[in-house]
Amino acid sequence: MARALTLHYHYGLPLSKVPPVIESMSGIELSQSALTQAAGGYCAEGGNIHKAYEQLREEIRQAPVVNTDDTGW
């Protein structure tokens, strides 16, 4: 699942193309729906990504200086 989501979110592979790539590399069958549900679970309150996001927000709140990204990313 981590490899599949990395292909999508880090490398920009469209979500619909991730399952066939994973299957060709590993033989593991995934559905696009399974990937979407997994990502949603990680981002939901209490999920790993949500926890990391909250921790980063707290660090920024306490930082003496914060550099902004004005590019919109």
Order of alpha helices (4+ residues) and beta strands (2+ residues): alpha-alpha-alpha-alpha
